[in-house]
């Protein structure tokens, strides 16, 4: 059950990654230059209130160090890359390993 949920979350993250990559590709064609939108810019465009609430929550309840040293630099990476990496990690967690079948040699 949990593997299914991880694979479903991976599929959702991959879909978001593809959408963000298509948006960046469209902007790149329009600008005649490479455009890679940071995740923070995309998040601010969609919902600035949730970004501020997340930052306030993490600074107050988790750790300001975690926000400043880990989360904030990730928010400046291209959005499609962050979601593609997240999809890869989630899929790896939910991946079902192949069963090893050992064949006995007939003698």
MODELLER restraints for C-alpha pairs under 7 A, 6 or more apart:
rsr = mdl.restraints
at = mdl.atoms
rsr.add(forms.Gaussian(group=physical.xy_distance, feature=features.Distance(at['CA:3:A'], at['CA:94:A']), mean=4.16, stdev=0.5))
rsr.add(forms.Gaussian(group=physical.xy_distance, feature=features.Distance(at['CA:3:A'], at['CA:95:A']), mean=6.84, stdev=0.5))
rsr.add(forms.Gaussian(group=physical.xy_distance, feature=features.Distance(at['CA:4:A'], at['CA:94:A']), mean=6.65, stdev=0.5))
rsr.add(forms.Gaussian(group=physical.xy_distance, feature=features.Distance(at['CA:6:A'], at['CA:90:A']), mean=5.49, stdev=0.5))
rsr.add(forms.Gaussian(group=physical.xy_distance, feature=features.Distance(at['CA:6:A'], at['CA:91:A']), mean=6.35, stdev=0.5))
rsr.add(forms.Gaussian(group=physical.xy_distance, feature=features.Distance(at['CA:6:A'], at['CA:93:A']), mean=6.74, stdev=0.5))
rsr.add(forms.Gaussian(group=physical.xy_distance, feature=features.Distance(at['CA:6:A'], at['CA:94:A']), mean=4.97, stdev=0.5))
rsr.add(forms.Gaussian(group=physical.xy_distance, feature=features.Distance(at['CA:7:A'], at['CA:90:A']), mean=6.50, stdev=0.5))
rsr.add(forms.Gaussian(group=physical.xy_distance, feature=features.Distance(at['CA:7:A'], at['CA:91:A']), mean=5.24, stdev=0.5))
rsr.add(forms.Gaussian(group=physical.xy_distance, feature=features.Distance(at['CA:7:A'], at['CA:94:A']), mean=5.38, stdev=0.5))
rsr.add(forms.Gaussian(group=physical.xy_distance, feature=features.Distance(at['CA:9:A'], at['CA:90:A']), mean=6.83, stdev=0.5))
rsr.add(forms.Gaussian(group=physical.xy_distance, feature=features.Distance(at['CA:10:A'], at['CA:87:A']), mean=4.23, stdev=0.5))
rsr.add(forms.Gaussian(group=physical.xy_distance, feature=features.Distance(at['CA:10:A'], at['CA:88:A']), mean=6.92, stdev=0.5))
rsr.add(forms.Gaussian(group=physical.xy_distance, feature=features.Distance(at['CA:10:A'], at['CA:90:A']), mean=5.11, stdev=0.5))
rsr.add(forms.Gaussian(group=physical.xy_distance, feature=features.Distance(at['CA:10:A'], at['CA:91:A']), mean=5.36, stdev=0.5))
rsr.add(forms.Gaussian(group=physical.xy_distance, feature=features.Distance(at['CA:11:A'], at['CA:87:A']), mean=6.76, stdev=0.5))
rsr.add(forms.Gaussian(group=physical.xy_distance, feature=features.Distance(at['CA:13:A'], at['CA:83:A']), mean=5.41, stdev=0.5))
rsr.add(forms.Gaussian(group=physical.xy_distance, feature=features.Distance(at['CA:13:A'], at['CA:84:A']), mean=6.74, stdev=0.5))
rsr.add(forms.Gaussian(group=physical.xy_distance, feature=features.Distance(at['CA:13:A'], at['CA:86:A']), mean=6.62, stdev=0.5))
rsr.add(forms.Gaussian(group=physical.xy_distance, feature=features.Distance(at['CA:13:A'], at['CA:87:A']), mean=5.10, stdev=0.5))
rsr.add(forms.Gaussian(group=physical.xy_distance, feature=features.Distance(at['CA:14:A'], at['CA:83:A']), mean=6.42, stdev=0.5))
rsr.add(forms.Gaussian(group=physical.xy_distance, feature=features.Distance(at['CA:14:A'], at['CA:84:A']), mean=5.68, stdev=0.5))
rsr.add(forms.Gaussian(group=physical.xy_distance, feature=features.Distance(at['CA:14:A'], at['CA:87:A']), mean=5.40, stdev=0.5))
rsr.add(forms.Gaussian(group=physical.xy_distance, feature=features.Distance(at['CA:16:A'], at['CA:83:A']), mean=6.74, stdev=0.5))
rsr.add(forms.Gaussian(group=physical.xy_distance, feature=features.Distance(at['CA:17:A'], at['CA:80:A']), mean=4.31, stdev=0.5))
rsr.add(forms.Gaussian(group=physical.xy_distance, feature=features.Distance(at['CA:17:A'], at['CA:81:A']), mean=7.00, stdev=0.5))
rsr.add(forms.Gaussian(group=physical.xy_distance, feature=features.Distance(at['CA:17:A'], at['CA:83:A']), mean=5.05, stdev=0.5))
rsr.add(forms.Gaussian(group=physical.xy_distance, feature=features.Distance(at['CA:17:A'], at['CA:84:A']), mean=5.51, stdev=0.5))
rsr.add(forms.Gaussian(group=physical.xy_distance, feature=features.Distance(at['CA:18:A'], at['CA:80:A']), mean=6.77, stdev=0.5))
rsr.add(forms.Gaussian(group=physical.xy_distance, feature=features.Distance(at['CA:20:A'], at['CA:79:A']), mean=6.56, stdev=0.5))
rsr.add(forms.Gaussian(group=physical.xy_distance, feature=features.Distance(at['CA:20:A'], at['CA:80:A']), mean=5.25, stdev=0.5))
rsr.add(forms.Gaussian(group=physical.xy_distance, feature=features.Distance(at['CA:21:A'], at['CA:80:A']), mean=5.41, stdev=0.5))
rsr.add(forms.Gaussian(group=physical.xy_distance, feature=features.Distance(at['CA:24:A'], at['CA:35:A']), mean=5.82, stdev=0.5))
rsr.add(forms.Gaussian(group=physical.xy_distance, feature=features.Distance(at['CA:24:A'], at['CA:36:A']), mean=5.69, stdev=0.5))
rsr.add(forms.Gaussian(group=physical.xy_distance, feature=features.Distance(at['CA:24:A'], at['CA:37:A']), mean=6.58, stdev=0.5))
rsr.add(forms.Gaussian(group=physical.xy_distance, feature=features.Distance(at['CA:27:A'], at['CA:35:A']), mean=6.29, stdev=0.5))
rsr.add(forms.Gaussian(group=physical.xy_distance, feature=features.Distance(at['CA:28:A'], at['CA:34:A']), mean=4.92, stdev=0.5))
rsr.add(forms.Gaussian(group=physical.xy_distance, feature=features.Distance(at['CA:28:A'], at['CA:35:A']), mean=4.92, stdev=0.5))
rsr.add(forms.Gaussian(group=physical.xy_distance, feature=features.Distance(at['CA:36:A'], at['CA:78:A']), mean=5.63, stdev=0.5))
rsr.add(forms.Gaussian(group=physical.xy_distance, feature=features.Distance(at['CA:37:A'], at['CA:78:A']), mean=5.39, stdev=0.5))
rsr.add(forms.Gaussian(group=physical.xy_distance, feature=features.Distance(at['CA:37:A'], at['CA:79:A']), mean=6.39, stdev=0.5))
rsr.add(forms.Gaussian(group=physical.xy_distance, feature=features.Distance(at['CA:38:A'], at['CA:75:A']), mean=6.51, stdev=0.5))
rsr.add(forms.Gaussian(group=physical.xy_distance, feature=features.Distance(at['CA:38:A'], at['CA:76:A']), mean=4.93, stdev=0.5))
rsr.add(forms.Gaussian(group=physical.xy_distance, feature=features.Distance(at['CA:38:A'], at['CA:77:A']), mean=5.17, stdev=0.5))
rsr.add(forms.Gaussian(group=physical.xy_distance, feature=features.Distance(at['CA:38:A'], at['CA:78:A']), mean=4.27, stdev=0.5))
rsr.add(forms.Gaussian(group=physical.xy_distance, feature=features.Distance(at['CA:38:A'], at['CA:79:A']), mean=5.39, stdev=0.5))
rsr.add(forms.Gaussian(group=physical.xy_distance, feature=features.Distance(at['CA:39:A'], at['CA:75:A']), mean=5.03, stdev=0.5))
rsr.add(forms.Gaussian(group=physical.xy_distance, feature=features.Distance(at['CA:39:A'], at['CA:76:A']), mean=6.00, stdev=0.5))
rsr.add(forms.Gaussian(group=physical.xy_distance, feature=features.Distance(at['CA:39:A'], at['CA:77:A']), mean=6.19, stdev=0.5))
rsr.add(forms.Gaussian(group=physical.xy_distance, feature=features.Distance(at['CA:39:A'], at['CA:78:A']), mean=5.65, stdev=0.5))
rsr.add(forms.Gaussian(group=physical.xy_distance, feature=features.Distance(at['CA:39:A'], at['CA:79:A']), mean=4.14, stdev=0.5))
rsr.add(forms.Gaussian(group=physical.xy_distance, feature=features.Distance(at['CA:40:A'], at['CA:75:A']), mean=4.89, stdev=0.5))
rsr.add(forms.Gaussian(group=physical.xy_distance, feature=features.Distance(at['CA:40:A'], at['CA:76:A']), mean=6.03, stdev=0.5))
rsr.add(forms.Gaussian(group=physical.xy_distance, feature=features.Distance(at['CA:43:A'], at['CA:51:A']), mean=6.87, stdev=0.5))
rsr.add(forms.Gaussian(group=physical.xy_distance, feature=features.Distance(at['CA:44:A'], at['CA:51:A']), mean=6.89, stdev=0.5))
rsr.add(forms.Gaussian(group=physical.xy_distance, feature=features.Distance(at['CA:58:A'], at['CA:64:A']), mean=6.67, stdev=0.5))
rsr.add(forms.Gaussian(group=physical.xy_distance, feature=features.Distance(at['CA:58:A'], at['CA:67:A']), mean=6.57, stdev=0.5))
rsr.add(forms.Gaussian(group=physical.xy_distance, feature=features.Distance(at['CA:59:A'], at['CA:67:A']), mean=6.70, stdev=0.5))
